[in-house]
Amino acid sequence: MLRLELEEGRSAFASLLDFAARANPKRAFLFLSKVLGKHYPSIPSEMVSVHRQLAATVPDAAGPVVFIGMAETATGLGQGVFEAWAHAHPGSSPLYMQSTRYRVPGADWFGFDESHSHAPRLFLHLPQRDTDRAALAAATQVVLVDDELSTGNTFVNLVAALRRVMPALSRVHIATIADFTGDRRALLSERMGSPCSIGGLLRGAWRFEYQHGAVPETLAATSPAQCSAGHEVQIEDAGYGRLGRTTCVSPSNRLVERLAREPVESTTLVLGTGEFMHAAFALGRALELRGVDVRVQSTTRSPILLWGAVGHILTVPDPYGEGVQNYLYNVRPGQYARVLICHETAPSDQLIALATTLRARLIHFTSDDHVEEIPVC
């Protein structure tokens, strides 16, 4: 049984979050975000509003500011907050990074744990450019971005690891849609070893009592062996976050204009794949600004049950080639008039199978200016 007490944001709760259940005995419930573009179809303009609100909570700091989005669920949110902050601070030099379930071959990295997750091992790669590494080393403030904060354990683990590459770090800020730390909030600065502030749209605390058999496990949880191996998956990383980024994502104008001119009877779904979420949002937002009715979402490897805010489950192939089961929630084949699948991995049988199921088109991003539509026969 889940008990939730809200201190702030009660009126906004229904527009931001809903409830779902997970096939995970460590934490059998899920606060499912409606504005994240992950498990639930999200409107780009509403996502932009959240990005701006969270960016506005970031304290002023001298020198470079480092933003880190948390895999898998909040990579898009993290990059959105980074971009909103950069727009509000012209002339600044922020650095965006993201944690990941994958290791990019040839790149330096360190690992840390997300103990409650179905996939507990996470990696953070160091930026490739010398100027970005220098900014990382000189930064006094890091902004950690996630969709929900409960215990703070993952961030404590990450900050401890970051100190090896951020010797000047003296302040931590957490930007999150839902701050549910409750009584733990006052202890975070001590646990971090630096002053820690939290900017959230909701604030409160939850308490959960697991009742065995209360929710049937209709999905098999991903095995720890699959999730923690950290295989060096060959990713055509074009600078979208794993190796550091200092600029905003801007989809090709040629692509956007072509898609915006196409006649579409109803809603377009722009679908990201796994951690590759923000490019899908950026494309969806660009189309929305041109009058297209758009929803944004992403596939995921998080196993969630058919209950609450999850009304449909589609099992989908793993585009990253690890053989880990992936899912798409609340999307039925034929539901949308047009589906555009944005992916960073090379075209594969798995992606073609997903596109065939959804009657979708594959959009391969190798850089902002090099975006290729892949024919699906």
C-alpha positions in Angstrom: 0.0 0.0 0.0 1.3 3.4 -1.0 0.6 6.5 1.2 1.6 9.9 -0.3 1.5 13.2 1.6 2.0 16.4 -0.4 3.5 19.5 1.1 3.5 21.6 -2.1 2.0 21.2 -5.6 -1.2 19.5 -4.7 -3.2 21.3 -7.4 -0.6 20.4 -10.0 -0.2 16.7 -9.2 -2.9 15.4 -11.6 -1.4 17.3 -14.5 2.1 16.1 -13.8 1.9 12.5 -12.4 -0.1 9.4 -12.2 0.4 6.0 -10.6 1.6 2.7 -12.0 2.9 -0.6 -10.8 6.3 -2.2 -11.5 7.5 -5.8 -11.7 10.2 -4.9 -9.2 10.1 -6.2 -5.6 12.6 -3.4 -4.6 10.0 -0.8 -5.4 6.7 -2.2 -6.7 5.1 1.2 -7.6 5.9 4.0 -10.0 5.1 7.7 -10.2 4.4 7.9 -13.9 5.1 11.3 -15.3 2.8 12.8 -17.9 5.3 15.5 -19.0 8.4 13.5 -19.4 7.8 12.0 -22.9 8.7 8.5 -21.6 5.9 6.2 -20.6 3.0 8.5 -21.4 2.2 10.6 -24.5 3.4 14.1 -23.7 2.7 17.5 -25.4 6.0 19.2 -26.3 4.8 22.7 -25.1 3.9 21.2 -21.7 7.3 19.6 -21.5 9.0 23.0 -22.3 7.1 24.6 -19.4 8.4 22.0 -17.0 12.0 22.5 -18.4 11.8 26.2 -17.8 10.3 25.9 -14.3 13.0 23.5 -13.2 15.8 25.6 -14.8 14.5 28.6 -12.8 15.3 26.8 -9.6 19.0 26.5 -10.3 21.0 28.8 -8.0 23.4 31.4 -9.5 27.0 30.2 -9.6 30.3 31.6 -10.8 32.0 29.8 -13.7 30.7 26.9 -15.7 27.7 24.9 -14.5 27.4 21.2 -15.2 24.1 19.5 -15.8 23.6 15.8 -15.6 20.5 13.9 -16.8 19.8 10.5 -15.3 19.4 7.4 -17.4 17.2 6.0 -18.6 14.1 7.9 -17.8 15.4 11.5 -17.4 18.0 11.9 -20.1 15.5 14.0 -22.1 14.4 16.0 -19.0 18.0 16.7 -18.1 18.8 18.0 -21.6 15.6 20.1 -21.6 16.5 21.7 -18.3 20.1 22.4 -19.5 18.7 24.1 -22.7 16.2 26.1 -20.8 18.9 27.3 -18.4 21.2 28.1 -21.3 18.5 30.2 -23.1 17.9 32.1 -19.9 21.6 32.8 -19.4 23.0 34.0 -22.7 26.8 34.1 -22.8 27.1 31.3 -20.2 29.0 28.1 -20.9 27.1 25.3 -19.3 28.0 21.6 -19.9 25.5 18.8 -20.3 26.2 15.2 -19.6 24.1 12.1 -19.1 24.5 8.9 -17.3 23.9 5.8 -19.4 23.4 2.0 -19.2 25.9 1.6 -22.0 29.7 2.1 -22.4 30.9 4.0 -25.4 34.1 2.2 -26.7 37.2 4.3 -26.4 35.8 6.8 -23.9 36.8 7.2 -20.3 34.1 6.5 -17.8 33.2 5.7 -14.2 30.4 3.7 -12.7 27.9 4.2 -9.8 24.8 2.5 -8.5 21.1 3.1 -8.6 20.2 0.6 -5.9 16.4 0.5 -6.3 16.4 0.1 -10.1 15.7 -2.9 -12.2 19.1 -2.1 -13.8 21.3 -0.8 -11.0 24.6 -0.1 -12.7 25.0 3.3 -14.4 28.0 4.8 -16.2 29.1 8.4 -16.8 31.5 9.1 -19.6 34.0 12.0 -19.4 33.8 14.7 -22.1 35.9 14.1 -25.1 37.0 17.7 -25.7 39.8 19.2 -23.6 37.8 22.4 -23.1 34.8 20.5 -21.8 37.0 18.5 -19.4 38.5 21.8 -18.2 35.0 23.1 -17.6 34.1 20.0 -15.7 37.2 20.3 -13.5 36.6 24.0 -12.8 32.8 23.9 -12.1 31.8 24.6 -8.6 28.1 23.6 -9.1 26.5 20.5 -10.5 22.8 20.2 -11.4 21.5 16.7 -11.2 18.2 16.2 -13.0 15.7 13.3 -12.5 12.0 12.9 -12.7 11.5 11.9 -9.1 13.6 12.1 -5.9 12.9 9.8 -3.0 15.9 8.7 -1.0 18.7 10.5 -2.7 20.9 7.4 -2.6 21.7 7.4 -6.3 22.7 11.1 -6.2 24.9 10.5 -3.1 26.7 7.7 -5.0 27.1 9.9 -8.1 28.4 12.9 -6.2 31.0 10.8 -4.4 32.2 9.5 -7.8 32.1 13.0 -9.4 34.5 14.4 -6.8 37.3 12.6 -8.6 36.8 14.6 -11.7 35.3 17.8 -10.2 37.8 18.9 -7.6 36.2 22.4 -7.3 32.7 21.0 -6.6 31.2 22.9 -3.7 27.4 22.9 -4.3 24.9 20.4 -5.6 21.4 21.3 -6.9 18.8 18.7 -7.7 16.1 19.6 -10.3 13.2 17.2 -10.2 9.6 17.1 -11.0 8.7 15.4 -7.7 10.7 15.9 -4.5 9.4 13.1 -2.2 12.4 13.1 0.2 10.3 14.2 3.2 12.3 14.0 6.4 15.4 12.8 4.4 15.6 16.3 2.8 17.5 17.9 5.7 20.2 15.2 5.6 21.1 15.5 2.0 23.7 18.2 2.4 25.5 16.2 5.1 25.4 13.0 3.0 26.6 14.9 -0.1 29.5 16.6 1.7 28.4 19.9 0.2 25.4 22.2 0.4 22.5 20.6 -1.5 19.4 22.4 -2.7 16.3 20.9 -4.4 14.1 22.5 -7.0 10.9 20.6 -7.6 7.3 21.1 -8.8 5.9 18.8 -6.2 7.1 18.3 -2.6 6.1 15.7 -0.1 6.9 12.2 1.1 5.6 8.6 0.5 5.5 5.4 2.5 5.0 2.0 1.0 4.1 -1.3 2.5 4.6 -4.2 0.1 1.7 -6.7 0.1 2.7 -9.9 -1.6 0.4 -10.9 -4.4 -1.5 -7.6 -4.4 -0.6 -6.9 -8.0 0.0 -9.8 -10.4 3.5 -9.8 -12.0 2.4 -9.9 -15.6 5.9 -8.9 -16.8 9.1 -10.6 -16.0 11.7 -8.2 -14.5 14.9 -7.7 -16.5 17.6 -9.9 -15.0 20.4 -8.3 -13.0 22.9 -10.0 -15.2 21.5 -8.4 -18.3 21.3 -5.0 -16.7 24.6 -4.7 -15.0 27.0 -6.2 -17.5 27.7 -2.8 -19.1 28.5 -4.2 -22.5 30.4 -1.9 -24.9 27.5 -1.4 -27.3 28.6 0.3 -30.5 26.7 3.5 -30.4 27.1 6.1 -33.1 27.3 8.8 -30.4 27.1 12.2 -32.2 27.3 14.4 -29.2 23.8 14.1 -27.9 24.9 13.9 -24.2 27.0 10.8 -23.3 30.3 12.5 -24.3 29.3 16.0 -23.2 27.5 18.7 -25.0 27.5 22.5 -24.8 24.9 23.5 -27.4 21.2 23.0 -27.8 19.8 20.3 -30.1 18.3 21.8 -33.2 16.8 19.3 -35.8 17.5 19.9 -39.4 15.2 22.7 -40.8 14.9 20.8 -44.0 13.6 17.7 -42.2 11.2 19.8 -40.1 9.8 21.7 -43.0 9.3 18.6 -45.0 7.5 16.8 -42.2 5.4 19.9 -41.4 4.1 20.2 -44.9 2.9 16.6 -45.1 -0.9 16.2 -44.8 -1.7 14.3 -41.6 -5.3 13.5 -40.6 -4.7 13.6 -36.9 -2.0 13.3 -34.3 1.7 12.6 -35.0 3.7 10.5 -32.5 7.4 11.3 -32.4 9.0 8.3 -30.6 12.4 8.2 -29.0 14.3 4.9 -28.4 15.6 4.1 -25.0 18.0 6.8 -23.7 17.7 8.7 -27.0 14.8 10.9 -26.0 15.7 14.5 -26.4 16.1 14.6 -30.2 12.6 13.2 -30.4 11.3 16.0 -28.2 13.2 18.6 -30.2 11.7 17.3 -33.4 8.2 17.1 -31.9 8.5 20.7 -30.5 9.7 22.0 -33.9 6.7 20.4 -35.6 4.3 21.7 -32.9 5.6 25.2 -33.5 4.5 24.8 -37.1 1.0 23.8 -36.2 1.3 20.0 -36.1 -0.6 18.1 -33.4 2.2 16.2 -31.8 2.8 13.8 -28.9 6.3 12.7 -27.7 7.2 9.4 -26.1 10.0 6.8 -25.9 10.5 3.1 -25.7 12.0 1.8 -22.4 13.6 -1.2 -20.8 11.7 -0.5 -17.5 9.2 -3.3 -16.9 5.8 -1.8 -15.8 2.6 -3.7 -15.2 -0.8 -3.3 -16.9 -2.4 -1.2 -14.2 -3.2 2.4 -13.3 -1.8 4.8 -15.8 -0.5 2.1 -18.1 -3.4 1.0 -20.3 -1.5 -0.9 -22.9 1.9 -2.7 -23.2 3.7 -3.4 -26.4 6.9 -5.5 -26.1 9.4 -4.2 -28.6 12.9 -5.4 -29.8 16.0 -4.0 -28.2 17.6 -1.5 -30.7 20.9 -1.5 -28.8 21.6 -5.2 -29.5 21.9 -6.5 -25.9 18.8 -8.6 -26.2 17.2 -6.9 -23.2 13.4 -6.8 -23.4 12.1 -3.3 -24.3 8.6 -1.9 -23.9 6.3 0.8 -25.2 3.5 1.9 -23.0 0.1 3.4 -23.8 0.6 3.2 -27.6 -1.5 0.8 -29.7 -0.6 0.0 -33.3 -2.7 2.3 -35.5 -3.5 4.8 -32.8 -1.6 7.6 -34.4 -2.0 8.9 -38.0 1.8 9.2 -38.3 4.6 7.7 -36.2 8.2 8.9 -36.5 10.8 6.8 -34.7 14.0 8.7 -33.8 17.0 6.5 -33.2 20.8 6.9 -32.7 21.8 3.3 -33.3 22.5 2.0 -36.8 19.5 0.7 -38.8 18.8 -2.9 -37.7 16.3 -5.7 -38.0 15.0 -4.7 -34.5 14.3 -1.2 -35.6 12.6 -2.3 -38.8 10.4 -4.7 -36.8 9.3 -1.9 -34.5 8.6 0.4 -37.4 6.6 -2.3 -39.1 4.5 -3.0 -36.0 3.7 0.7 -35.7 3.5 1.5 -39.4 6.2 4.0 -38.6 9.1 5.7 -40.3 12.7 5.5 -39.1 14.6 8.8 -38.6 18.3 8.1 -38.0 20.2 10.9 -36.2 23.9 10.9 -36.7 24.2 14.7 -35.9 21.9 17.7 -35.8 22.6 18.4 -39.4 22.8 14.8 -40.6 19.4 13.1 -40.2 18.5 10.3 -42.6 15.1 8.7 -43.1 15.5 4.9 -43.5 13.2 3.1 -45.9 11.1 0.4 -44.2 9.9 -2.2 -46.7 
